[in-house]
Amino acid sequence: MQRGPFGLDTTFHNLIHRELIFDFNYRYRFRSQHKCRWLTKILKNFPKLQTLIIDEINKVDRVHNYCEGKWEDPTIIPECLLSHLTTCSLRNYSHLSCELQFAKYIMKNSRVLSNMTIQCAKFLETNIKLQMSRELSLYPRISGACKILCI
């Protein structure tokens, strides 16, 4: 069996809660672009996922926006987004374009999403937090029940 990055090439049929932590002090640094693409790919491995929490620890204001190229939504929408994901929480969000595109991807495709929580990184200025909150609250979402909370 071939192993993908971090060994996540197995389908977890009964997993309903997943928390992923990215440590920016760790020696293997994920570029934002690769992290977001990797996240969209592994969602297919959790078909019954109801809660997704993504936390980026040790993130500082020196994080650069490494999003070269254009974001492209995956051609196949994971089953969890189509029928199970109700809660998504993005912690230490810094408004990098790939993070923004990932958040929009979740809102655009999660049919039963009821809570989308974005916790801003502490180093972000208030005006950027307000701009981000405005942009995400105006973005169309497929679930009419979806509430966005930016903190």
C-alpha positions in Angstrom: 0.0 0.0 0.0 1.3 3.4 -0.9 1.3 6.0 1.8 0.4 9.6 1.1 1.6 12.6 3.1 1.1 12.0 6.8 -0.3 8.5 6.1 -3.8 9.7 5.3 -4.7 7.5 2.4 -7.1 5.4 4.4 -10.8 6.0 4.5 -12.3 6.4 8.0 -15.9 5.4 7.4 -17.2 6.2 10.9 -15.1 9.3 11.8 -17.4 12.2 12.6 -15.0 14.6 14.4 -11.6 15.6 13.1 -9.2 18.2 14.5 -6.0 19.0 12.5 -3.2 21.0 14.1 -0.5 22.6 12.0 2.5 23.7 14.0 4.5 26.5 12.3 7.5 25.7 14.4 7.7 22.1 13.1 10.7 21.4 10.8 8.4 20.4 7.9 6.6 23.6 7.0 3.5 23.4 5.0 3.1 26.2 2.6 -0.4 27.6 2.7 -1.1 26.7 -0.9 -0.1 23.0 -0.3 -1.9 22.9 3.0 -5.2 24.0 1.5 -4.9 21.7 -1.4 -4.0 18.8 0.9 -7.0 19.6 3.1 -9.4 19.5 0.2 -8.0 16.1 -0.9 -8.1 14.4 2.5 -11.7 15.3 3.1 -12.7 12.5 0.9 -11.2 10.1 3.5 -13.8 11.2 6.1 -17.2 10.6 4.4 -19.3 11.0 7.5 -17.4 13.9 9.0 -19.7 16.3 10.9 -17.1 18.5 12.7 -13.9 19.8 11.3 -11.5 21.9 13.3 -8.3 23.3 11.8 -5.8 25.0 14.2 -2.6 26.6 13.2 -0.4 27.0 16.2 2.8 29.1 16.6 1.7 31.2 13.6 3.3 34.7 13.7 3.0 37.8 11.6 6.0 36.7 9.6 3.9 34.1 7.8 4.0 34.9 4.1 1.3 34.3 1.5 2.8 31.5 -0.5 -0.2 31.1 -2.8 1.4 31.0 -6.1 -1.0 30.2 -8.9 -4.7 30.2 -9.0 -7.0 28.3 -6.6 -9.0 25.6 -8.3 -11.9 23.9 -6.5 -11.6 20.1 -6.6 -13.6 18.5 -9.4 -15.3 16.1 -7.0 -17.0 17.4 -3.8 -16.3 15.1 -0.8 -19.3 13.2 0.6 -18.9 14.8 4.0 -19.5 18.3 2.5 -22.5 17.1 0.6 -24.4 15.5 3.4 -22.7 15.6 6.9 -20.5 18.5 7.8 -22.4 20.8 10.2 -19.5 22.5 12.0 -16.3 24.0 10.8 -13.8 26.0 12.9 -10.7 27.6 11.5 -8.4 28.8 14.4 -5.6 31.3 14.1 -6.9 32.3 10.7 -4.7 35.0 9.1 -6.6 35.8 5.9 -4.0 34.4 3.5 -5.6 34.0 0.1 -5.5 30.2 0.2 -7.1 30.2 3.6 -9.8 32.5 2.4 -10.4 30.3 -0.6 -10.6 27.2 1.6 -13.1 28.8 3.9 -15.2 29.8 0.8 -14.9 26.3 -0.6 -16.3 24.9 2.6 -19.2 27.4 2.7 -20.0 27.0 -1.0 -20.2 23.2 -0.9 -21.3 22.2 2.6 -25.0 21.6 2.2 -25.8 21.1 5.9 -23.3 23.4 7.5 -24.8 25.3 10.4 -21.8 26.8 12.1 -18.7 28.3 10.6 -16.3 29.8 13.2 -13.3 31.8 12.2 -10.9 32.7 15.0 -8.5 35.4 13.8 -4.8 35.2 14.5 -3.9 37.5 17.4 -1.4 39.5 15.3 -4.1 40.7 12.8 -5.0 44.3 12.9 -8.6 45.2 13.7 -9.4 46.6 10.2 -8.2 43.4 8.6 -10.4 41.4 11.0 -13.4 43.5 10.1 -12.7 43.3 6.3 -12.4 39.5 6.6 -15.6 39.2 8.6 -17.5 41.4 6.0 -16.1 39.4 3.1 -17.0 36.0 4.5 -20.4 37.1 5.7 -21.3 38.3 2.2 -20.0 35.2 0.5 -22.8 32.9 -0.7 -23.3 29.6 1.1 -25.3 26.6 0.0 -26.7 26.0 3.5 -29.4 28.4 4.4 -28.9 27.6 8.1 -25.2 28.5 8.1 -24.1 31.1 10.6 -20.7 32.6 10.5 -19.0 33.8 13.6 -15.7 35.7 13.3 -13.8 36.1 16.6 
